[in-house]
Amino acid sequence: DKPAISLIVVSRDRADALAIHLSCLRLQTVVNFETIVVSNLPLSDGPKPSPLIHIDCQEANISLARNIGLQVAQGEIVLVNDRYGVRLTRVAPASERMKNL
C-alpha cells in the first residue's frame, strides 16, 4: 500500500539535529507517510519514524539530494524538508481534498 505522503528530509553534517527531527516525526498524528532521509552521515540509533528509507549522498549538492529523494518517493504528495520542522497535520487535509478533484 502506497503512503499518502512522502517526506524527504535532506541533511548534511547535522547528525544531532537530524536525530532530534526524526525522533519528533514519530509523534505525528498522521500515520500514512514515509520518511526518506538523504544524508552524508549514517543515522543514529535513536528513535525514528517507520517506514524510513535512508539514502547516502556524499556530494554537497542540495538539488541532487532532493532529486535522489524524489526518485524513491511513493507518496501521492511529496514534501521536501531541509530546514527541519514540518507538521503533517496541515498537509493531510489537503491530501484528502486533492483526491476529490
Secondary structure as UniProt FT lines:
FT   STRAND          5..11
FT   HELIX           15..25
FT   TURN            26..27
FT   STRAND          33..39
FT   STRAND          52..56
FT   HELIX           62..72
FT   STRAND          77..81
FT   HELIX           88..99
//
